Amino acid sequence: MHKPTARWYVGTATYVGLIAALTWQWSGRSGGGFSLAEAATFVLLLPAMLVLIPVTYVVLAGVWAVSGGSVDQGIVPPVVIVSYVVWFALLALTNAVLLTAAVRVLHTRRSSRPRDGLATS
């Protein structure tokens, strides 16, 4: 098993930080429609977002219910904002880990396949 490199940690931290910053930017707004920051967040979170959208809905709806906040009041409670940021940062980390695993599997398959045209003795 390969250990992650410093480059992987820096790249992953940058990706997760970007998702957290984008989420922080749009999650505190009430109303106003769908923003470019929201669109960027969701696109950057593919494919984990597609697979975990039902879980995301249940978790974040639960946070809203427990917080007592309401969009109708025009105030997004801080616990909701932090929950969104943490949840989407975890999705970003999930994406990074799954992408790394997929690349390693593909790399292993390619390196174990015999090359055409090479004589084996």
C-alpha positions in Angstrom: 0.0 0.0 0.0 1.3 3.4 -1.0 1.5 6.2 1.6 0.1 9.6 0.5 2.7 12.1 -0.6 3.1 15.6 0.6 1.7 16.7 -2.8 -1.4 14.7 -2.2 -1.9 16.3 1.2 -1.4 19.8 -0.2 -3.7 19.2 -3.1 -6.4 17.6 -0.9 -6.2 20.4 1.7 -6.5 23.0 -1.1 -9.5 21.2 -2.6 -11.2 20.8 0.8 -10.4 24.4 1.7 -11.9 25.7 -1.5 -15.1 23.7 -1.0 -15.3 25.0 2.6 -14.8 28.6 1.6 -17.4 28.4 -1.2 -19.9 26.7 1.1 -19.3 29.4 3.8 -19.9 32.1 1.2 -23.3 30.9 0.1 -24.6 29.0 3.2 -25.1 32.2 5.3 -27.4 33.8 2.7 -31.1 33.4 3.1 -33.1 33.7 -0.1 -31.7 35.2 -3.2 -31.8 32.1 -5.4 -29.1 29.8 -6.5 -25.7 31.4 -6.7 -22.6 30.8 -8.8 -20.7 29.7 -5.6 -23.4 27.1 -4.9 -23.2 25.8 -8.5 -19.4 25.6 -8.3 -19.6 23.8 -5.0 -21.9 21.1 -6.3 -20.0 20.6 -9.6 -16.7 20.3 -7.7 -18.3 17.7 -5.3 -19.3 15.3 -8.1 -19.5 12.3 -7.9 -19.8 12.0 -4.1 -22.7 14.5 -4.1 -24.7 12.4 -6.5 -24.3 9.3 -4.4 -24.8 10.9 -1.0 -27.5 13.4 -1.9 -30.2 11.6 0.1 -27.9 11.4 3.1 -27.0 15.1 2.7 -30.6 16.1 2.6 -31.5 14.1 5.8 -28.4 15.3 7.7 -28.8 19.0 6.9 -32.6 19.0 7.3 -32.0 17.5 10.7 -29.6 20.3 11.6 -32.2 22.9 10.5 -34.9 21.2 12.5 -32.7 21.0 15.7 -31.5 24.6 15.3 -35.0 26.0 15.2 -34.0 28.2 12.3 -36.3 29.0 9.4 -35.6 30.5 6.0 -38.9 32.5 6.5 -37.2 34.4 9.3 -34.4 35.5 7.0 -31.8 34.3 9.5 -29.5 31.3 9.0 -28.3 30.1 12.5 -24.6 29.8 12.8 -24.9 26.1 13.7 -26.5 25.5 10.2 -23.7 27.4 8.4 -21.0 25.4 10.3 -22.8 22.2 9.6 -23.0 22.9 5.9 -19.3 23.8 5.8 -18.2 20.7 7.7 -20.6 18.3 5.7 -19.4 19.6 2.3 -15.8 19.6 3.4 -16.2 15.9 4.3 -17.8 15.2 0.9 -14.7 16.8 -0.7 -12.4 14.7 1.4 -14.4 11.6 0.4 -14.0 12.6 -3.3 -10.2 13.0 -2.9 -9.8 9.6 -1.2 -12.1 7.8 -3.7 -10.3 9.4 -6.7 -6.9 8.4 -5.3 -8.1 4.8 -4.8 -9.5 4.7 -8.3 -6.3 6.0 -9.8 -4.2 3.5 -7.9 -6.5 0.6 -9.1 -6.1 1.7 -12.7 -2.4 2.1 -12.3 -2.0 -1.3 -10.8 -4.1 -2.9 -13.6 -2.0 -1.2 -16.3 1.3 -2.1 -14.7 0.3 -5.8 -14.3 -0.9 -6.2 -17.9 1.7 -7.5 -20.3 2.6 -5.1 -23.1 2.0 -6.1 -26.7 5.0 -6.6 -28.9 7.4 -7.5 -26.2 8.9 -10.9 -26.3 8.8 -12.8 -23.0 11.5 -15.3 -22.3 
